[in-house]
Amino acid sequence: MAFVIVAAAILAIGTVSNVGSQAGTQESGQQTMVSQETATGKSDSTRPVLEQRYPRYKVQRDDSLSISFPLSPEFDQKVTVQPDGYINLRVAGALRIEGMSVPEIADALKTKYSKILHDPVIDVDLIDFQKPFFVVSGQVTKPGQYDLRYDTTISEAIAIAGGFAPTAKTQVFLYHRISPGVVEVKRVNLKTFLNGKKVDEDAEMHPGDMVFVPEKFITNFRKYVPYSLGMYVNPTSALF
């Protein structure tokens, strides 16, 4: 009887151990899978990059910068970003800075000049840069690109572009770039806003945004099916 009880206990312990081992193996496999996805970036590859709330300006071609060395003023200089994105540095050679923010450029310069100076102190100031702009196209009086000098809404942007043309729809499209290769398109009904309703429809413009004002359906229809308003007169009856 004692032998039977001991055998049953050993069998139970083995079963529990086997189940725990399988669970541990499964959990380990899941952890391995997660770590592999994290390492390869597969889990984030299909997701668009989130837009920063207050993004720093990224230096572009033809921008001008002032580079100063408080402890070594002989290296001070003003540079302009060339068409290929590079700047030519005094003594240190060329450095590509297109697409960098000013703090990132300062760090890159410190790394570059660390081969020449010991623990260099470098200040970078943006002198001239591409002004923020927006674009209005379609059925407006003066379509084109305009400087974004202050907070501007969609209706204000259309007013700056001369207002709606007689052929324009009041339902417009706002194109906003979230990240490189990803553009958000929003349909905005300004007729509701202009009637004093849904004032939140009049969204604020951001640098690089484009507003497209489409053409009325009836105006577009007239191009292919011409017709005129008024009475039809029989030319022969006009002679009598």
C-alpha positions as CSV (number, residue, x, y, z in Angstrom):
1,M,0.0,0.0,0.0
2,A,2.8,2.4,0.9
3,F,4.5,1.5,-2.4
4,V,1.4,2.5,-4.4
5,I,1.2,5.8,-2.5
6,V,4.9,6.6,-3.2
7,A,4.5,5.7,-6.9
8,A,1.5,7.9,-7.3
9,A,3.3,10.8,-5.6
10,I,6.3,10.4,-8.0
11,L,4.0,10.3,-11.0
12,A,2.2,13.5,-9.9
13,I,5.5,15.3,-9.3
14,G,6.7,14.3,-12.8
15,T,3.4,15.4,-14.4
16,V,3.6,18.9,-12.7
17,S,7.3,19.2,-13.6
18,N,6.5,18.3,-17.3
19,V,3.7,20.9,-17.4
20,G,5.9,23.6,-15.8
21,S,8.7,22.8,-18.3
22,Q,6.3,23.1,-21.2
23,A,4.9,26.3,-19.9
24,G,8.4,27.7,-19.3
25,T,9.4,26.6,-22.8
26,Q,6.3,28.3,-24.3
27,E,6.9,31.5,-22.3
28,S,10.6,31.5,-23.3
29,G,9.6,31.0,-27.0
30,Q,7.2,33.9,-26.7
31,Q,9.9,36.1,-25.1
32,T,12.3,35.1,-27.8
33,M,9.8,36.0,-30.4
34,V,9.1,39.4,-28.9
35,S,12.8,40.1,-28.5
36,Q,13.4,39.1,-32.2
37,E,10.6,41.4,-33.3
38,T,12.0,44.3,-31.2
39,A,15.5,43.7,-32.6
40,T,14.4,43.5,-36.2
41,G,11.9,46.3,-35.9
42,K,9.1,44.2,-37.6
43,S,6.5,45.2,-35.1
44,D,6.9,48.9,-35.9
45,S,7.7,48.7,-39.6
46,T,4.2,49.2,-40.8
47,R,3.4,52.0,-38.4
48,P,3.9,55.7,-39.5
49,V,6.3,57.7,-37.4
50,L,4.4,59.8,-34.9
51,E,4.6,63.6,-35.4
52,Q,6.4,65.5,-32.6
53,R,4.3,68.1,-30.8
54,Y,6.9,70.8,-31.0
55,P,9.4,69.7,-33.6
56,R,12.7,71.4,-34.0
57,Y,13.5,73.1,-37.3
58,K,15.6,70.8,-39.6
59,V,18.3,72.6,-41.6
60,Q,17.9,72.6,-45.3
61,R,19.9,73.6,-48.4
62,D,20.8,77.3,-48.7
63,D,20.3,77.8,-45.0
64,S,23.1,79.9,-43.3
65,L,24.6,79.3,-39.9
66,S,27.1,81.1,-37.7
67,I,29.6,78.8,-35.9
68,S,31.5,80.3,-33.0
69,F,34.2,79.0,-30.7
70,P,34.3,81.0,-27.5
71,L,37.7,79.6,-26.5
72,S,39.2,79.4,-30.0
73,P,37.8,82.4,-32.0
74,E,40.2,81.7,-34.8
75,F,37.9,78.9,-35.9
76,D,34.8,81.1,-36.1
77,Q,33.0,81.2,-39.4
78,K,29.7,81.6,-41.2
79,V,28.6,78.8,-43.5
80,T,25.9,78.1,-46.1
81,V,24.4,74.6,-46.6
82,Q,25.4,73.5,-50.1
83,P,23.0,71.8,-52.6
84,D,24.4,68.4,-51.5
85,G,23.7,69.1,-47.9
86,Y,27.4,69.7,-46.8
87,I,29.2,72.6,-45.2
88,N,32.9,73.3,-45.5
89,L,34.5,73.8,-42.1
90,R,37.7,75.6,-41.4
91,V,40.5,73.1,-40.9
92,A,38.1,70.2,-40.2
93,G,36.9,69.7,-43.7
94,A,33.3,68.9,-44.9
95,L,30.4,67.8,-42.8
96,R,26.8,66.9,-44.0
97,I,24.2,68.6,-41.8
98,E,21.1,68.7,-44.0
99,G,18.1,67.4,-42.0
100,M,19.7,68.1,-38.6
101,S,18.4,70.4,-35.9
102,V,20.7,73.1,-34.5
103,P,21.5,71.1,-31.3
104,E,22.3,68.0,-33.4
105,I,24.6,70.2,-35.6
106,A,26.4,71.4,-32.5
107,D,27.0,67.8,-31.3
108,A,28.3,66.8,-34.8
109,L,30.7,69.8,-34.8
110,K,32.0,68.9,-31.4
111,T,32.7,65.3,-32.6
112,K,34.3,66.7,-35.7
113,Y,36.6,69.2,-34.0
114,S,37.5,66.9,-31.1
115,K,40.2,65.5,-33.4
116,I,41.7,69.0,-33.5
117,L,40.7,70.7,-30.2
118,H,40.5,69.3,-26.7
119,D,36.9,69.3,-25.4
120,P,35.8,72.0,-27.9
121,V,33.0,74.5,-26.9
122,I,30.9,75.4,-30.0
123,D,27.9,77.7,-30.4
124,V,25.7,77.4,-33.5
125,D,23.1,80.0,-34.6
126,L,20.7,79.8,-37.5
127,I,21.1,83.1,-39.5
128,D,19.0,82.5,-42.6
129,F,16.5,79.7,-43.2
130,Q,13.6,78.6,-45.4
131,K,10.5,80.5,-44.2
132,P,7.5,78.4,-43.2
133,F,4.9,78.4,-46.0
134,F,1.6,76.9,-47.1
135,V,0.1,76.3,-50.5
136,V,-3.4,77.0,-51.7
137,S,-4.4,75.4,-55.1
138,G,-7.5,74.8,-57.1
139,Q,-10.5,77.2,-57.4
140,V,-9.2,80.3,-55.7
141,T,-8.5,83.7,-57.1
142,K,-4.7,83.6,-56.6
143,P,-3.4,80.0,-56.1
144,G,0.2,79.7,-55.0
145,Q,2.6,79.5,-52.1
146,Y,2.5,81.9,-49.2
147,D,4.6,82.6,-46.2
148,L,3.2,81.3,-42.9
149,R,4.0,84.3,-40.7
150,Y,1.5,83.8,-38.0
151,D,-1.3,81.4,-36.8
152,T,-3.4,80.9,-39.9
153,T,-6.6,78.8,-40.3
154,I,-7.9,77.2,-43.5
155,S,-10.4,79.9,-44.2
156,E,-7.8,82.6,-43.6
157,A,-5.4,80.8,-46.0
158,I,-8.1,80.8,-48.7
159,A,-8.7,84.5,-48.0
160,I,-5.0,85.2,-48.4
161,A,-5.1,83.4,-51.7
162,G,-7.8,85.8,-52.9
163,G,-10.9,83.9,-51.7
164,F,-13.1,81.4,-53.4
165,A,-13.5,81.6,-57.2
166,P,-17.1,81.5,-58.5
167,T,-16.5,77.9,-59.6
168,A,-15.3,76.7,-56.2
169,K,-16.8,74.2,-53.8
170,T,-16.8,75.2,-50.1
171,Q,-15.8,71.6,-49.3
172,V,-12.0,71.6,-49.4
173,F,-9.2,69.2,-48.7
174,L,-6.3,69.8,-46.3
175,Y,-3.1,67.9,-47.0
176,H,-0.7,67.6,-44.0
177,R,2.6,65.7,-44.0
178,I,2.9,63.7,-40.8
179,S,6.3,62.2,-41.7
180,P,8.4,61.5,-44.8
181,G,6.2,59.4,-47.1
182,V,3.0,59.8,-44.9
183,V,0.5,62.5,-45.7
184,E,-2.8,63.0,-43.9
185,V,-5.8,64.2,-45.9
186,K,-8.7,65.8,-44.2
187,R,-11.9,66.9,-45.8
188,V,-13.2,70.2,-44.4
189,N,-16.7,71.6,-45.0
190,L,-16.2,75.4,-44.8
191,K,-19.8,76.1,-45.7
192,T,-20.8,74.9,-42.2
193,F,-18.2,77.1,-40.6
194,L,-19.1,80.2,-42.7
195,N,-22.7,79.8,-41.5
196,G,-21.5,80.0,-37.9
197,K,-21.6,76.3,-37.1
198,K,-18.9,73.7,-36.3
199,V,-16.2,76.3,-35.9
200,D,-13.7,73.6,-35.1
201,E,-13.8,72.6,-38.8
202,D,-11.6,75.6,-39.5
203,A,-8.3,73.9,-38.6
204,E,-5.0,75.6,-38.1
205,M,-2.4,75.5,-40.9
206,H,1.0,74.0,-40.3
207,P,4.3,74.7,-42.3
208,G,4.1,72.8,-45.6
209,D,0.4,72.2,-45.5
210,M,-1.6,72.5,-48.7
211,V,-5.3,73.4,-49.2
212,F,-7.0,72.2,-52.4
213,V,-10.3,73.8,-53.4
214,P,-12.1,71.6,-55.9
215,E,-14.4,72.7,-58.6
216,K,-18.2,72.6,-58.4
217,F,-19.8,69.6,-60.1
218,I,-22.1,71.7,-62.2
219,T,-19.2,73.8,-63.5
220,N,-17.2,70.7,-64.4
221,F,-20.3,69.2,-66.0
222,R,-20.8,72.3,-68.3
223,K,-17.4,71.7,-69.9
224,Y,-18.7,68.5,-71.5
225,V,-22.4,69.2,-71.8
226,P,-22.7,72.8,-72.9
227,Y,-26.1,74.4,-72.6
228,S,-27.6,77.9,-72.3
229,L,-30.4,79.3,-70.2
230,G,-33.4,81.1,-71.9
231,M,-36.1,80.4,-74.4
232,Y,-35.4,78.6,-77.7
233,V,-36.4,80.7,-80.7
234,N,-37.1,79.2,-84.2
235,P,-35.1,81.2,-86.7
236,T,-37.8,80.8,-89.4
237,S,-40.6,82.1,-87.1
238,A,-38.6,85.3,-86.5
239,L,-39.0,86.3,-90.2
240,F,-42.8,86.6,-90.0
